[in-house]
């Protein structure tokens, strides 16, 4: 991981991505705008992948890689509420 300073909101978005939620679902669950969800995701990707995220985005894999990193890191024992 490039930067471990992931905000609580980014962490919540990360969890919802790992659950397979679409951006629209994340916005509804968190009661925020779709644009805000996209901002949190972009910040999260930059922190998780750094410059490699640009390559992964072109390949269409950043969302899947973020979900995999989440489950590799915490599995079923999440560090926050479900």
matplotlib code that plots the C-alpha trace (Angstrom):
import matplotlib.pyplot as plt

x = [0.0, 1.4, -0.2, -1.8, -3.5, -6.9, -9.7, -12.7, -15.0, -12.6, -12.5, -16.2, -16.3, -13.5, -15.7, -18.7, -16.5, -15.3, -19.0, -19.5, -21.6, -22.0, -21.2, -24.9, -25.5, -22.6, -24.0, -27.4, -26.0, -23.7, -26.3, -23.8, -23.8, -22.4, -19.8, -18.6, -18.4, -16.3, -14.0, -13.6, -12.8, -10.3, -8.5, -8.6, -7.1, -4.4, -3.5, -3.7, -2.0, -0.1, 1.2, 0.4, -3.3, -3.1, -2.1, -4.7, -7.4, -6.6, -6.9, -10.2, -9.0, -8.6, -12.0, -11.4, -7.8, -9.2, -11.7, -9.0, -6.7, -9.5, -10.2, -6.6, -6.0, -9.0, -10.9, -14.0, -12.5, -13.1, -11.5, -14.8, -18.5, -20.5]
y = [0.0, 3.4, 5.5, 4.1, 7.4, 6.2, 8.3, 6.8, 7.7, 6.1, 3.0, 2.8, 3.2, 0.5, -1.9, -1.3, -1.8, -5.1, -6.1, -5.6, -2.4, -0.1, 3.6, 4.5, 2.0, 3.4, 6.9, 5.8, 3.8, 6.6, 9.3, 11.3, 12.3, 10.2, 12.8, 12.5, 8.7, 9.1, 11.5, 9.1, 6.3, 8.3, 9.3, 5.6, 4.4, 7.0, 5.8, 2.1, 2.1, 5.3, 5.7, 2.0, 2.9, 4.6, 1.4, -0.6, 1.9, 1.4, -2.3, -1.9, -3.7, -1.1, -1.8, -5.5, -5.0, -2.7, -5.4, -8.1, -6.0, -5.3, -9.0, -9.9, -7.4, -8.1, -11.1, -11.6, -9.7, -6.1, -3.4, -1.5, -2.2, -3.9]
z = [0.0, -0.9, 1.9, 5.0, 5.8, 4.6, 6.0, 7.8, 4.9, 2.4, 4.6, 4.5, 0.7, 0.5, 2.6, 0.3, -2.8, -1.3, -0.8, -4.5, -4.2, -7.2, -6.8, -6.8, -4.0, -2.0, -2.4, -1.1, 1.8, 2.9, 2.1, 0.0, -3.6, -6.4, -7.1, -3.4, -3.8, -6.9, -5.0, -2.1, -4.6, -6.5, -3.2, -2.1, -5.4, -5.2, -1.7, -2.6, -5.9, -6.5, -10.0, -10.7, -10.5, -13.8, -15.5, -13.6, -14.6, -18.3, -17.7, -15.8, -12.7, -9.9, -8.3, -8.3, -7.0, -4.2, -3.2, -3.1, -1.0, 1.4, 1.9, 2.0, 4.7, 6.9, 5.6, 7.7, 10.7, 9.6, 11.8, 11.8, 12.0, 9.3]

ax = plt.figure().add_subplot(projection="3d")
ax.plot(x, y, z, "-o")
ax.set_aspect("equal")
plt.show()
